[in-house]
Amino acid sequence: MDESPLAELTERERQIVECVAAGDSNKEIGVQLGLSKKIVKHHRTNILQKLLVRNRFEAVLLAQSAWSER
């Protein structure tokens, strides 16, 4: 059985993906998680690289696909 692509993400990165999937902006994510907007953007960049996607939309689609397979 293949491991979920989300397995590569840290717990914080998973939290950020969940917030992005909920439609939250970087600023809103920062407020919710107690992070600066700059740190949120840094995590988001790492998420895109780890998931091998080009943008937030593709990351959310990949995450939702992985979540639906659970």
C-alpha distances in whole Angstrom, upper triangle without the diagonal:
4,6,9,12,14,13,16,18,21,22,25,23,21,24,26,23,24,27,27,25,28,31,32,34,34,37,36,33,35,37,34,33,36,35,37,37,36,34,32,32,31,28,27,28,25,23,23,23,20,18,20,22,26,27,26,26,23,21,22,20,17,17,18,15,13,15,15,12,12
4,6,9,11,10,12,15,18,20,22,20,18,22,23,20,21,25,24,23,26,28,30,31,31,34,33,30,32,35,32,30,33,32,34,34,33,31,29,29,28,24,24,24,22,19,20,19,16,14,16,18,22,23,23,23,20,18,19,18,14,15,16,13,11,14,14,11,12
4,6,8,7,9,12,15,16,19,17,15,19,20,17,19,22,22,21,24,26,27,29,28,31,30,27,29,31,29,27,30,29,31,30,30,27,25,26,25,21,21,22,19,16,17,17,14,12,15,17,21,22,21,21,18,16,17,17,13,13,15,13,10,12,14,11,11
4,5,5,8,10,13,14,16,14,12,16,17,14,15,19,18,17,20,22,23,25,25,28,27,23,26,28,26,24,27,26,28,27,27,25,22,23,22,19,18,19,17,14,15,15,12,10,13,14,18,19,18,18,15,13,14,13,10,9,11,9,6,9,11,9,9
4,5,6,8,12,13,15,12,11,15,15,12,14,17,16,16,19,21,22,23,22,26,25,22,24,27,24,23,26,24,26,25,24,22,20,20,19,16,15,16,13,10,11,11,8,6,9,11,15,15,15,15,13,10,12,12,8,8,11,10,7,10,13,12,12
4,5,5,9,10,12,9,7,11,12,9,11,14,14,13,17,18,19,20,20,23,22,19,21,23,21,19,22,21,23,22,22,20,17,18,17,14,13,14,12,9,11,12,9,7,11,12,15,15,14,15,13,10,11,12,9,7,10,10,7,9,12,12,12
4,5,8,9,12,10,9,13,14,12,14,17,17,17,20,22,22,23,22,25,24,21,23,25,23,20,23,22,25,24,24,21,19,20,19,15,15,16,13,11,13,13,10,10,13,15,18,19,18,19,17,13,15,15,12,10,14,13,10,11,15,13,13
4,7,10,12,9,9,13,14,12,15,18,17,18,21,22,22,23,21,24,24,20,22,25,23,20,23,21,23,23,22,19,17,18,16,13,13,14,10,9,11,10,7,8,11,13,16,17,17,18,16,13,15,16,13,12,15,15,12,14,17,16,16
4,7,8,6,6,10,10,9,12,14,14,15,18,19,19,20,18,21,20,17,18,21,19,16,19,17,19,19,19,15,14,15,13,10,11,12,9,7,10,10,7,8,12,13,16,16,15,17,15,12,13,15,13,11,14,15,13,14,17,17,16
4,5,5,6,9,10,11,12,14,15,16,19,20,19,20,18,20,20,16,16,19,17,14,17,15,18,18,18,14,13,15,13,10,12,13,10,9,13,13,10,12,15,17,19,18,17,19,18,15,16,18,16,14,17,18,15,16,20,19,18
4,5,5,6,9,10,11,13,14,15,17,19,18,19,17,19,18,14,15,17,15,12,15,14,17,18,18,15,13,16,15,11,13,15,13,11,15,16,13,14,18,19,21,20,18,20,19,16,16,19,17,14,16,18,15,15,19,19,17
4,5,5,6,9,10,11,12,14,15,17,15,16,14,16,15,11,12,14,12,9,11,11,13,14,14,11,10,12,12,8,10,13,11,10,14,15,14,15,18,18,20,18,16,19,19,15,15,19,17,14,17,19,17,17,20,21,20
4,5,5,6,9,10,10,12,14,15,14,15,13,15,15,11,12,15,14,11,14,12,14,14,14,11,9,11,10,6,7,10,8,7,10,12,10,11,14,14,16,15,13,15,15,11,12,15,14,12,15,17,15,15,19,19,19
4,5,5,6,9,10,10,12,14,14,15,14,17,16,12,14,16,14,12,15,14,17,17,17,14,12,14,14,10,10,13,11,9,12,14,12,11,15,15,17,16,13,15,15,11,11,14,12,9,12,14,12,11,15,16,15
4,5,5,6,9,10,11,13,12,13,12,14,13,9,11,13,10,8,12,12,15,15,16,13,11,13,14,10,11,14,13,11,14,16,15,15,18,18,19,17,14,16,16,13,12,15,15,11,13,16,15,13,17,18,17
4,5,5,6,8,10,11,9,10,9,12,11,7,9,12,10,8,12,11,13,12,13,11,8,10,11,8,7,11,11,9,12,14,14,13,16,15,16,14,11,13,14,11,10,14,14,11,13,16,15,15,18,20,19
4,5,5,6,9,10,10,11,11,14,13,10,12,15,13,12,15,14,16,15,16,14,10,12,13,10,8,11,11,8,10,13,12,11,14,13,14,12,9,10,11,8,7,10,10,7,10,13,12,11,15,17,16
4,5,5,6,9,9,12,12,15,12,10,13,14,12,12,15,15,17,16,18,16,13,14,16,13,11,15,15,12,14,17,16,14,17,16,17,15,11,12,13,10,8,11,12,8,9,13,12,10,13,16,15
4,5,5,7,6,8,9,11,9,6,10,11,9,10,13,13,15,13,16,14,11,13,15,12,11,15,15,13,15,18,17,16,19,17,18,15,11,12,14,12,10,13,14,11,12,16,16,14,17,19,19
4,5,5,5,7,8,11,10,8,11,13,12,12,15,14,15,13,15,14,11,11,14,12,9,13,14,11,12,16,16,14,17,14,14,11,7,9,11,9,7,11,12,10,11,15,15,14,17,19,20
4,5,7,10,12,14,13,11,15,16,14,15,18,18,19,17,19,18,14,15,17,15,12,15,16,13,14,17,17,15,17,15,15,12,9,8,10,9,5,8,10,8,8,12,13,11,13,16,17
4,6,9,12,13,11,10,14,14,12,14,17,17,19,17,19,19,15,16,19,17,14,18,19,16,17,20,20,18,21,18,19,15,12,11,14,12,9,12,14,12,11,15,16,14,15,19,19
4,7,10,12,9,10,13,14,13,15,18,17,18,15,18,18,14,15,18,16,14,17,19,16,16,20,21,19,21,18,17,14,10,10,13,12,10,13,15,13,13,17,18,16,18,21,22
4,7,8,6,6,10,10,10,12,14,14,14,12,15,15,11,13,16,14,12,16,18,16,16,20,21,19,21,19,18,15,11,12,15,14,12,15,17,15,15,19,20,18,21,24,24
4,5,5,6,9,10,11,12,14,13,12,9,12,13,10,10,14,13,11,14,17,15,16,19,20,20,21,18,17,14,11,13,16,14,13,17,19,17,18,21,22,21,23,26,26
4,5,5,6,9,10,10,12,10,9,6,8,9,6,7,10,10,9,12,14,14,14,17,19,19,20,18,17,14,11,14,16,15,14,18,19,18,19,22,23,22,25,27,27
4,5,5,6,9,10,10,9,8,5,9,10,8,9,13,13,12,15,17,17,18,21,22,22,24,22,21,17,15,17,20,18,18,21,23,21,22,26,26,25,27,30,30
4,5,5,6,9,10,10,10,8,12,12,10,12,15,14,14,17,19,18,19,22,23,22,24,22,22,18,15,17,20,18,17,20,22,20,20,24,24,23,25,28,27
4,5,5,6,8,8,9,8,11,10,7,10,12,11,11,14,16,14,16,19,20,19,22,20,20,17,13,16,18,16,15,18,19,17,18,22,21,20,23,25,25
4,5,5,5,4,5,5,9,8,6,9,12,11,12,15,16,16,18,20,21,21,23,22,22,19,16,19,21,18,18,22,22,20,22,25,24,23,26,29,28
4,6,5,6,8,8,12,11,10,13,15,15,15,18,20,19,21,24,24,24,27,25,25,22,19,21,24,21,20,24,25,22,23,27,26,25,28,30,29
4,6,8,10,11,14,13,11,14,16,15,15,19,19,18,21,23,23,23,26,24,25,22,18,20,23,20,18,22,23,20,21,24,24,22,25,27,26
4,6,9,10,13,11,9,13,14,12,14,17,17,16,19,21,21,21,24,23,24,21,18,21,22,19,18,22,22,19,21,24,23,21,25,27,25
4,7,10,12,10,10,13,14,13,15,18,18,18,21,23,23,24,27,26,26,23,21,23,25,22,22,25,25,23,24,28,26,25,28,30,29
4,6,8,6,7,10,11,10,12,15,15,16,19,20,21,22,24,23,23,21,18,22,23,20,20,24,24,22,24,27,26,25,28,30,29
4,5,5,6,9,10,11,12,14,16,17,19,20,21,23,24,23,23,20,18,22,24,21,21,25,25,23,26,29,28,27,30,32,32
4,6,5,6,9,10,10,12,14,15,17,19,20,21,22,21,20,17,15,19,21,19,19,23,23,22,24,27,26,26,29,31,31
4,5,5,6,9,10,11,13,14,15,17,19,20,21,20,19,17,16,19,21,19,20,24,24,22,25,28,27,27,30,32,32
4,5,5,6,9,10,11,12,14,16,17,18,20,19,19,17,16,19,20,18,19,23,22,21,23,26,25,25,28,30,29
4,5,5,6,9,10,10,12,14,15,16,18,17,17,14,13,16,17,15,16,19,19,18,20,23,22,22,25,27,26
4,5,5,6,9,10,11,12,14,15,16,15,14,12,11,15,16,14,15,19,19,18,20,23,22,23,26,28,28
4,5,5,6,9,10,11,12,14,15,15,14,13,13,17,17,15,17,20,19,18,22,24,23,23,27,28,28
4,5,5,6,9,10,10,12,14,14,14,13,12,15,16,13,14,18,17,15,19,21,19,20,23,24,24
4,5,5,6,9,10,11,12,11,11,9,8,12,12,9,11,15,14,13,16,18,18,19,22,23,23
4,5,5,6,9,10,11,10,9,9,9,13,13,11,13,16,15,15,18,20,19,21,24,25,25
4,5,5,6,9,10,10,11,11,12,15,14,11,14,17,15,15,18,19,18,20,23,23,24
4,5,5,6,8,8,10,10,9,12,11,8,11,13,11,11,14,16,15,16,19,20,20
4,6,5,6,5,6,7,7,10,9,7,10,12,11,11,15,16,15,17,20,20,21
4,6,5,7,8,10,11,14,12,10,14,15,13,14,17,18,17,19,22,22,23
4,6,8,11,12,13,15,12,10,13,14,12,12,16,16,14,17,20,19,20
4,5,9,10,11,12,9,7,10,11,8,9,13,13,12,14,17,17,18
4,7,9,11,12,9,9,12,12,10,12,15,15,14,17,19,19,21
4,6,8,9,6,6,10,10,9,11,14,14,14,17,19,19,21
4,7,8,7,8,11,12,11,14,16,16,17,20,21,22,24
4,5,6,6,9,10,11,12,14,16,17,18,20,22,24
4,6,5,6,9,10,10,12,14,15,16,18,20,21
4,5,5,6,9,10,11,12,14,15,16,19,21
4,5,5,6,9,10,11,12,14,15,17,19
4,5,5,6,9,10,11,12,14,16,17
4,5,5,6,8,10,10,12,14,16
4,5,5,6,9,10,11,13,15
4,6,5,6,9,10,11,13
4,5,5,6,9,10,11
4,5,5,6,9,10
4,5,5,6,9
4,5,5,7
4,5,6
4,6
4
